[in-house]
Amino acid sequence: MPSASHDQIEPREIAPGYSSRFTDWGGITVAFEKAHAGQDASAMVKGLPGDRCQAPHWGFLFSGKIVVHFDDRTETIEGGQAYYIPPGHAIEFLEDSEALEFTPTAALERTFAAIRRNSAAADH
């Protein structure tokens, strides 16, 4: 069974200006995520259904505060909480945040493809 600390997983660039420490373990992506207060990831997922991330995420927020927007509600996750975020969401970071997250790799790759497309379009 694989194991790794934050420092053992190399940062990988997903699109210019957005990188993460993530790796695939048997079809599940394990990611150490960091985001800054005020960061709004919604522009990165434009073009996906509802312009929202369609990947489910399970994780633990070590520090910070995030708001997850759905069509019919919003949910707040604070440091020290474990979470499940179902598909169809947009995330807003109210505070600098650090998390460990688990996501099915195939679903996450579809999200990454949208992020790359949107990053390329912004560069032109």
N, C-alpha and C positions, 0 to 999 in steps of 0.2 A: 504494500500500500504506500503510495507517495506521501511524503510530508515535506513541508517547507516553511520557512519563516519569511517575513516580509522582505528581508534583504537577500534571500536566496532566489527570489523570482525577479528576473530582470525587467525593468520597465520596457514596455513595447508601445510604440506610437501607433495609434489607431487612425488619426488624422493630424495634420499640422496643428500644434497647440493642445492636443488631447492625447495623453498617454496614460497607461495604467500598468500595474504589475499583475499579470494574469497568465494562467496556463491551463491547459486542458488535462483533466484527469478522468479518463474513461467516459467522455461525453458530457462532462460537467466542467464548466469553466470556474476556476477558483480565482478570485481577484481581490487584491488589496486596493481599495479605492480611496482617493483623497479628492476633495473638492473644496473650493473657496466660497466663503459667504457671498451671496449675491449671484452666484453662478446659476444660470437657468439653462438646462439641457434641452429645452423644447425645440430650439432652432436646429439642433443636430439631428433630430428624428423626423423632420418634415419629409413627407412622401410615404411614410408608413401609414397604415389605416388609422384615420382620425388624427394624424400627425402625432401619434403617441407610440412609445416603446411597446412592442408586442411580446417581449420576453418576460417570463416570470423570474423573480429574484428572491432568494432566501438569504438572509444575512444577519450580521450583528453590527450595530452602529456603536463604535467605541466612544466617539466624541462627536459633538455637534448637534445640529437640529435640521431636519429636512421636512419638507411638505410634499406629499405625493398627491397630485391632482388626477382625478378620474372624471368621467363625464358627469356622474351623479353625486360626487362627494369629494372631500379632501381628507387626508389623514396626515397626522404629524407623528414623526418618529424622532425620539430624542436619544442622546448618548446613553449607553447602558441597556438599550433594548434590542432584543432579537426581532426580526421582522420577516414577513412574506409580502411581496408586492406582486399582485397578479398582472397579466398582460393588460395593455390599454391605459398606460399611465404616463404622466409627465412629472419630472422631479425638479424641485426648486430647493436650493440650499440656503437656509436662513443663517447658518453659522458655518465656519470652517468645520469640515466633517471628515472622519476617517471610518472606514467600514471594511469588514471581510464579507464577501458576497459569493454566492453560488448560483450559477445560471446554466440551464441547458445550452451547450455550445452551439448547436444548430440554430436555435432561436436567437442567440446573441450574435452570431455571424450575420444574420439578416439585419439586425440593428446596426452592426458595424458597417455593413454595405451602404446603408442609408447615410450614416455619418460621413463616410468617405465621399459619397456623391455630393452631399451638401457642402462639404469642405471644398471640393474641387469647383463647384459652382460659385462659391463665395470668392475663390481666387481669380475668377475671370470677370 
